[in-house]
């Protein structure tokens, strides 16, 4: 089999204009003619062994940067390269994207790229729990120290950067409590001290918050969510700037990270409609959030697009629009009252994850996942993922749920 040449996995794309709008990019990005062969969608290339024309061909290919040619199935095929290429194009200033079998795997690869034994990581206190567990578990066993910081610290993070600090990890908005970080201020402080910056940008995706252009070194997505959009694939990605993509590539190859071509193909398929879905998620979520804010059973709604959410002004400055995930605090009550609200809902599934077409609900207790910041909630908290259902149906369902909450709360 002859070798198929191409750009590095997810490297700066040759297709698509730099001025293309997001709706155009998600439709056209990654569909290079050499990968599609005239078909609209890139085919599913399943491969482990790649055959060569001769020993000389085998040796010549192995001596090159094999991540951009057919070499061995673990290094990818045009199916994976197509999705990686498209995700790179969505982040102006990025050099490459690499794919992983989950969002947590993507977080791990990114952190292991920038950290070594003896280093210190500054990790936002509102981070996704598996990210916290990675820092306090695996990284700690490797001799890497983690210091948690207040998500609202902004430029003040400069005071926490010490001689061993090598990376700052952001997540904006934060998991469960949705604080919006001042990413440009944190990046400026980090760059002044030569510290790498990483961000979990799953909530917004680059459609709502492109971060590489702001100076972030690596942007991480749990593509399981909005990229795939149908609650049926585990997938993650890391998009890196020119300074870090080679080291990220080496770390990923050494870890043996790989995504099946079928999962990558489903990610590409979901990407094509993501702009439409994300717009609908955000519009409906904002309508539900505003309605909840009027209810006497609700003490506070934590959606970055609403004034009560910490960092709201930063959200208005930096983000292109809202997404579909947010939380609210109930006015008093206990877990039993919250459970009555949730268990009787008809249009909300009870389950983890989000970003799919269906609405979801889970009880949350953020105080269990904090180290340096404390939150005083008026009552139990609930997290909602607003899907693509009719918003009036969702509001009616929640209204009945709040009635159940009130009946049990007394």
LUMNU-225475 format. One record per residue (C-alpha): residue in one letter; x, y, z. Coordinates in pm, 1 decimal. Example, Ala and Ser with C-alpha at 12.3 -4.5 7.8 and 13.67 -1.06 7.14 Angstrom:
! residues 2
aa, px, py, pz
A, 1230.0, -450.0, 780.0
S, 1367.0, -106.0, 714.0
***
This chain:
! residues 410
aa, px, py, pz
X, 0.0, 0.0, 0.0
X, 150.7, 330.9, -96.1
X, 190.1, 597.7, 166.6
X, -68.9, 876.2, 183.8
X, 88.7, 1209.3, 253.1
X, -76.0, 1495.8, 433.3
X, -33.1, 1758.5, 701.8
X, 46.5, 1671.0, 1063.6
X, -256.4, 1548.3, 1254.3
X, -473.9, 1854.8, 1295.7
X, -204.0, 2097.7, 1176.0
X, -292.9, 2433.3, 1029.7
X, -555.0, 2355.5, 766.9
X, -514.2, 2423.0, 399.5
X, -888.8, 2439.9, 342.0
X, -1133.2, 2701.5, 456.3
X, -1076.7, 3075.0, 469.1
X, -952.0, 3237.9, 786.1
X, -1251.7, 3472.5, 775.5
X, -1505.6, 3191.1, 762.0
X, -1780.5, 3216.1, 1022.4
X, -1825.0, 2933.8, 1276.5
X, -2134.2, 2792.6, 1103.8
X, -1932.1, 2758.2, 783.7
X, -1628.0, 2616.4, 958.2
X, -1809.6, 2331.1, 1130.7
X, -1957.4, 2225.3, 795.7
X, -1641.4, 2246.2, 584.5
X, -1344.6, 2196.3, 817.9
X, -1149.1, 1872.3, 793.4
X, -1303.3, 1762.5, 463.7
X, -985.8, 1765.2, 256.7
X, -1017.5, 1611.8, -90.6
X, -725.1, 1377.2, -26.6
X, -915.0, 1237.8, 273.2
X, -1266.8, 1223.2, 127.2
X, -1188.8, 1107.1, -225.8
X, -1486.1, 1300.3, -360.7
X, -1729.5, 1171.5, -96.1
X, -1904.1, 1428.9, 124.1
X, -1800.4, 1265.2, 452.5
X, -1453.2, 1121.0, 518.8
X, -1478.7, 741.3, 504.0
X, -1412.7, 522.0, 806.9
X, -1057.7, 393.0, 768.2
X, -1015.2, 99.8, 1007.9
X, -654.7, -12.6, 1033.4
X, -398.0, -175.0, 1254.7
X, -134.0, -302.2, 1010.6
X, -25.8, -80.4, 723.3
X, 142.1, -256.9, 428.4
X, 444.1, -112.5, 246.9
X, 568.4, -159.3, -108.3
X, 916.5, -266.7, -0.7
X, 1163.2, -278.5, 287.1
X, 1303.6, 50.7, 165.8
X, 957.7, 205.1, 175.7
X, 898.8, 72.2, 528.0
X, 1230.1, 212.4, 651.7
X, 1182.0, 547.5, 483.1
X, 837.5, 592.7, 633.1
X, 954.4, 501.9, 982.2
X, 1224.5, 768.4, 964.6
X, 970.8, 1047.1, 910.5
X, 720.9, 1224.0, 1132.6
X, 485.0, 931.1, 1102.8
X, 191.7, 1103.6, 1268.2
X, 105.0, 1260.0, 931.4
X, 124.4, 947.6, 716.6
X, -16.3, 598.2, 727.6
X, 237.0, 412.0, 942.2
X, 54.3, 198.4, 1199.5
X, -309.7, 211.6, 1304.8
X, -232.7, 363.7, 1643.8
X, -91.7, 672.8, 1469.8
X, -424.4, 733.4, 1297.7
X, -585.2, 735.8, 956.4
X, -758.2, 1009.8, 756.2
X, -1070.6, 945.4, 964.3
X, -903.6, 1065.6, 1283.1
X, -700.1, 1332.6, 1106.2
X, -1014.4, 1485.2, 959.2
X, -1174.7, 1550.2, 1299.0
X, -847.4, 1673.5, 1447.7
X, -798.2, 1906.6, 1152.6
X, -1148.1, 2049.4, 1191.8
X, -1103.2, 2115.1, 1564.1
X, -774.3, 2291.8, 1495.9
X, -941.9, 2520.4, 1243.5
X, -1195.1, 2629.0, 1506.1
X, -910.3, 2770.2, 1722.9
X, -731.3, 3054.5, 1540.2
X, -363.0, 3045.9, 1625.3
X, -358.0, 2671.8, 1699.3
X, -107.2, 2436.3, 1541.5
X, -249.9, 2089.8, 1601.0
X, -516.8, 1882.7, 1772.2
X, -481.6, 1531.8, 1911.0
X, -765.8, 1296.2, 1995.4
X, -818.3, 1080.9, 2305.4
X, -1065.1, 811.4, 2415.3
X, -1227.4, 1044.3, 2672.5
X, -1213.3, 1395.6, 2808.4
X, -1032.2, 1273.4, 3119.9
X, -769.7, 1104.5, 2900.6
X, -722.8, 1436.4, 2721.1
X, -674.4, 1618.7, 3053.1
X, -417.8, 1358.3, 3161.0
X, -220.1, 1379.6, 2836.9
X, -209.2, 1758.3, 2851.7
X, -94.0, 1768.7, 3213.5
X, 167.7, 1498.1, 3160.2
X, 298.4, 1701.2, 2867.5
X, 378.8, 2006.7, 3077.5
X, 463.5, 1857.3, 3419.3
X, 750.7, 1651.4, 3558.6
X, 841.3, 1526.8, 3908.9
X, 921.0, 1819.2, 4136.8
X, 696.1, 2062.8, 3947.8
X, 394.7, 2248.5, 4085.0
X, 52.8, 2279.9, 3921.3
X, -190.3, 2561.7, 3997.8
X, -538.1, 2411.4, 3958.4
X, -862.5, 2608.2, 3974.6
X, -1069.4, 2507.2, 4277.7
X, -1385.3, 2475.8, 4065.4
X, -1235.3, 2212.2, 3835.8
X, -1413.0, 1896.3, 3721.0
X, -1379.3, 1632.1, 3993.4
X, -1185.8, 1377.6, 3778.7
X, -930.9, 1652.4, 3707.2
X, -893.1, 1712.1, 4081.1
X, -858.8, 1338.1, 4137.5
X, -587.8, 1316.3, 3872.5
X, -394.3, 1595.1, 4043.8
X, -426.6, 1459.1, 4396.3
X, -378.6, 1097.6, 4285.2
X, -154.6, 1015.5, 3990.8
X, 29.9, 1347.1, 3978.1
X, 91.3, 1340.6, 4353.9
X, 235.7, 987.7, 4326.0
X, 470.4, 1118.8, 4057.5
X, 600.1, 1388.9, 4290.6
X, 405.1, 1673.6, 4131.3
X, 251.1, 1916.2, 4380.0
X, -86.9, 2082.8, 4322.9
X, -200.3, 2411.3, 4470.8
X, -567.1, 2500.6, 4427.6
X, -666.5, 2859.8, 4361.0
X, -983.5, 3068.6, 4377.7
X, -1151.6, 3077.5, 4033.1
X, -1208.6, 3451.9, 4072.3
X, -841.3, 3530.5, 4137.9
X, -773.5, 3688.2, 3797.0
X, -442.2, 3872.8, 3773.8
X, -383.6, 3796.6, 4141.0
X, -264.3, 3452.1, 4040.1
X, 78.3, 3609.9, 3985.8
X, 124.2, 3602.2, 4363.4
X, 82.1, 3221.8, 4365.8
X, 337.7, 3148.9, 4093.6
X, 646.4, 3008.5, 4261.9
X, 985.1, 2882.3, 4141.6
X, 848.7, 2530.0, 4081.8
X, 522.5, 2634.8, 3916.4
X, 514.1, 2498.4, 3563.3
X, 146.6, 2509.0, 3466.2
X, -185.2, 2676.5, 3542.7
X, -501.8, 2481.0, 3471.6
X, -824.9, 2674.4, 3414.2
X, -1185.4, 2571.6, 3364.3
X, -1424.2, 2847.1, 3270.2
X, -1704.9, 2838.8, 3361.7
X, -1622.3, 2612.4, 3654.6
X, -1782.1, 2274.7, 3706.4
X, -2098.8, 2279.2, 3918.6
X, -2074.5, 2644.3, 4028.7
X, -2001.7, 2810.8, 3691.3
X, -1760.1, 3086.2, 3793.1
X, -1619.1, 3262.2, 3486.1
X, -1243.5, 3310.5, 3508.3
X, -1051.7, 3609.6, 3375.3
X, -855.7, 3398.8, 3129.4
X, -665.3, 3685.0, 2959.2
X, -542.4, 3814.4, 3296.1
X, -429.1, 3469.6, 3409.4
X, -256.4, 3403.0, 3078.1
X, -71.9, 3735.8, 3097.4
X, 56.1, 3655.3, 3445.8
X, 163.1, 3306.4, 3335.8
X, 345.1, 3427.0, 3024.4
X, 538.2, 3682.7, 3223.4
X, 681.3, 3395.0, 3429.8
X, 717.5, 3134.8, 3154.0
X, 437.2, 2914.9, 3290.8
X, 222.1, 2699.8, 3061.1
X, -154.2, 2752.4, 3057.6
X, -422.7, 2491.3, 2996.2
X, -799.7, 2525.3, 2991.0
X, -1089.4, 2283.3, 2997.1
X, -1316.1, 2458.3, 2747.1
X, -1585.7, 2191.4, 2724.7
X, -1872.5, 2413.8, 2843.4
X, -1830.5, 2672.9, 2569.0
X, -1631.9, 2492.8, 2296.3
X, -1426.4, 2717.0, 2064.9
X, -1750.4, 2824.6, 1897.4
X, -1840.7, 3032.9, 2203.3
X, -1495.5, 3092.1, 2350.2
X, -1186.1, 3045.2, 2129.7
X, -893.5, 3041.7, 2372.8
X, -571.5, 2972.9, 2179.9
X, -590.2, 3320.9, 2029.3
X, -601.2, 3460.9, 2384.4
X, -262.8, 3305.1, 2453.5
X, -368.9, 2977.0, 2614.9
X, -117.8, 2703.0, 2532.9
X, -354.9, 2404.4, 2525.7
X, -734.7, 2388.0, 2503.6
X, -903.7, 2067.9, 2618.3
X, -1247.6, 1939.7, 2520.1
X, -1454.9, 1646.7, 2636.1
X, -1582.9, 1590.6, 2283.3
X, -1825.9, 1341.0, 2436.1
X, -2041.9, 1647.3, 2497.9
X, -2126.7, 1903.2, 2229.1
X, -1893.8, 1775.8, 1956.0
X, -2056.1, 1431.7, 1943.2
X, -2391.6, 1566.5, 2060.7
X, -2581.3, 1237.8, 2077.8
X, -2476.6, 1079.7, 2410.1
X, -2324.7, 772.5, 2247.4
X, -1946.6, 824.1, 2214.6
X, -1660.3, 882.4, 2458.3
X, -1409.7, 1121.8, 2300.7
X, -1162.5, 1394.3, 2401.4
X, -923.7, 1637.8, 2236.2
X, -635.8, 1871.7, 2311.0
X, -560.6, 2159.5, 2075.6
X, -213.3, 2309.2, 2113.4
X, -34.1, 2620.1, 1998.2
X, 291.2, 2603.3, 1794.9
X, 509.1, 2607.2, 2107.2
X, 358.0, 2291.5, 2256.9
X, 215.3, 2070.9, 1984.4
X, 531.6, 1864.2, 1924.6
X, 572.4, 1781.4, 2291.1
X, 202.4, 1700.4, 2319.6
X, 234.9, 1472.4, 2017.4
X, 531.9, 1290.6, 2169.1
X, 358.0, 1244.6, 2503.8
X, 42.1, 1116.4, 2337.2
X, 233.8, 867.7, 2122.8
X, 436.0, 746.9, 2421.6
X, 116.3, 692.7, 2619.6
X, -30.2, 496.2, 2328.4
X, -340.1, 714.0, 2315.3
X, -572.2, 627.3, 2029.8
X, -931.7, 686.4, 1921.4
X, -1117.4, 432.8, 1712.3
X, -1198.9, 551.4, 1358.5
X, -1567.4, 479.2, 1418.7
X, -1575.1, 710.1, 1720.4
X, -1379.4, 977.2, 1534.9
X, -1624.1, 951.8, 1243.5
X, -1918.4, 999.4, 1480.8
X, -1740.6, 1301.0, 1627.4
X, -1701.1, 1451.0, 1281.4
X, -2064.5, 1380.7, 1204.2
X, -2178.2, 1555.3, 1521.3
X, -1952.7, 1851.4, 1454.4
X, -2141.3, 1940.6, 1136.8
X, -2456.6, 2032.0, 1332.1
X, -2290.4, 2159.4, 1648.9
X, -2342.1, 2528.9, 1576.2
X, -2716.5, 2482.6, 1532.2
X, -2744.2, 2259.8, 1837.4
X, -2530.6, 2483.0, 2057.4
X, -2737.2, 2787.4, 1963.1
X, -3057.1, 2602.7, 2055.8
X, -2910.5, 2466.3, 2380.0
X, -2802.6, 2814.2, 2483.1
X, -3128.0, 2985.3, 2387.0
X, -3342.8, 2731.1, 2568.2
X, -3118.7, 2715.4, 2874.8
X, -3128.3, 3091.3, 2912.9
X, -3508.9, 3087.3, 2890.7
X, -3530.3, 2817.3, 3159.4
X, -3271.4, 2991.3, 3377.8
X, -3457.2, 3323.3, 3361.6
X, -3783.3, 3148.7, 3447.3
X, -3626.6, 2971.0, 3745.1
X, -3492.7, 3304.3, 3869.8
X, -3853.2, 3423.6, 3911.3
X, -3961.5, 3129.7, 4124.9
X, -3984.6, 3170.0, 4504.5
X, -3858.8, 2811.6, 4553.1
X, -3528.0, 2908.0, 4388.0
X, -3273.6, 3112.8, 4580.9
X, -3017.0, 3160.1, 4304.4
X, -2954.2, 3059.3, 3944.7
X, -2591.8, 3002.2, 3839.6
X, -2575.5, 3058.5, 3465.8
X, -2287.8, 3275.4, 3336.8
X, -2529.6, 3477.8, 3124.0
X, -2721.7, 3591.3, 3435.2
X, -2599.1, 3870.7, 3667.0
X, -2600.0, 3652.2, 3981.5
X, -2329.5, 3423.4, 3843.8
X, -1972.4, 3505.0, 3956.1
X, -1776.8, 3647.4, 3664.2
X, -2084.8, 3754.0, 3468.0
X, -1913.5, 4071.8, 3343.0
X, -1618.8, 3866.6, 3222.2
X, -1861.1, 3635.7, 3042.6
X, -2014.9, 3932.7, 2860.3
X, -1667.3, 4052.4, 2762.8
X, -1516.2, 3724.0, 2644.3
X, -1787.4, 3481.7, 2533.2
X, -1991.6, 3479.3, 2214.6
X, -2303.9, 3339.3, 2378.9
X, -2451.3, 3099.0, 2636.2
X, -2445.6, 2719.9, 2647.1
X, -2693.8, 2469.2, 2785.3
X, -2552.8, 2366.2, 3125.4
X, -2618.2, 2551.4, 3451.4
X, -2720.9, 2503.2, 3814.0
X, -2957.2, 2650.4, 4068.8
X, -2986.1, 2668.2, 4446.4
X, -3314.7, 2582.3, 4610.4
X, -3454.4, 2806.4, 4882.2
X, -3417.5, 2586.0, 5187.5
X, -3528.9, 2227.2, 5201.2
X, -3317.2, 1915.0, 5224.8
X, -3205.6, 1624.4, 5009.3
X, -3544.4, 1454.1, 5040.2
X, -3721.1, 1761.2, 4901.2
X, -3466.9, 1791.3, 4622.1
X, -3507.0, 1423.6, 4540.9
X, -3884.9, 1466.8, 4514.9
X, -3829.7, 1743.7, 4261.7
X, -3591.6, 1535.5, 4051.8
X, -3749.2, 1189.5, 4065.6
X, -4082.0, 1303.3, 3925.1
X, -3947.6, 1489.6, 3623.6
X, -4075.5, 1349.0, 3293.2
X, -3862.0, 1529.6, 3036.6
X, -3527.2, 1520.0, 3219.8
X, -3319.2, 1205.4, 3240.0
X, -3123.0, 1149.6, 3560.2
X, -2765.4, 1091.8, 3452.8
X, -2413.4, 1227.8, 3423.3
X, -2259.2, 1404.6, 3125.0
X, -2432.5, 1662.3, 2909.1
X, -2418.2, 1817.6, 2563.8
X, -2643.9, 1557.9, 2403.2
X, -2981.4, 1627.4, 2249.5
X, -3172.6, 1526.2, 2563.8
X, -3226.2, 1721.1, 2886.0
X, -3063.0, 1587.9, 3202.3
X, -3072.5, 1658.8, 3575.7
X, -2852.3, 1561.1, 3869.5
X, -2830.5, 1668.4, 4234.3
X, -2498.4, 1838.3, 4308.4
X, -2308.2, 1915.2, 4627.7
X, -2016.3, 2139.8, 4527.0
X, -1880.4, 2180.4, 4880.2
X, -1749.5, 1823.9, 4856.3
X, -1508.6, 1927.0, 4581.4
X, -1346.7, 2240.5, 4720.0
X, -1011.6, 2297.2, 4885.2
X, -953.0, 2672.5, 4920.9
X, -1293.4, 2829.2, 4855.2
X, -1622.1, 2780.3, 5036.2
X, -1976.0, 2839.8, 4914.6
X, -2274.6, 2905.3, 5136.4
X, -2581.0, 2783.0, 4947.5
X, -2933.6, 2867.5, 5061.9
X, -3038.4, 2507.3, 5005.0
X, -2965.1, 2194.4, 4802.5
X, -2840.7, 2244.3, 4448.6
X, -2949.0, 2098.5, 4113.3
X, -2765.1, 2092.8, 3779.9
X, -2958.3, 2101.5, 3453.3
X, -2854.8, 2018.7, 3099.0
X, -3112.7, 2174.5, 2869.0
X, -3157.5, 1969.0, 2554.9
X, -3343.6, 2023.3, 2230.7
X, -3696.8, 1961.7, 2357.1
X, -3963.2, 2232.7, 2347.9
X, -3873.2, 2482.0, 2618.4
X, -4235.3, 2522.3, 2731.5
X, -4253.4, 2149.9, 2802.7
X, -3935.9, 2167.7, 3007.7
X, -4059.6, 2465.3, 3209.6
X, -4392.1, 2294.5, 3280.8
X, -4205.1, 1985.1, 3397.2
X, -3985.4, 2190.3, 3629.9
X, -4287.1, 2380.9, 3761.9
X, -4446.1, 2053.8, 3869.2
X, -4113.5, 1952.0, 4022.0
X, -4091.8, 2270.5, 4226.8
X, -4444.5, 2203.9, 4351.3
X, -4330.1, 1861.5, 4472.9
X, -4027.8, 2023.9, 4635.9
X, -4250.6, 2267.9, 4822.1
X, -4484.2, 1992.7, 4938.1
X, -4200.4, 1791.4, 5091.0
X, -4014.6, 2095.6, 5224.0
X, -4328.5, 2208.8, 5402.5
***
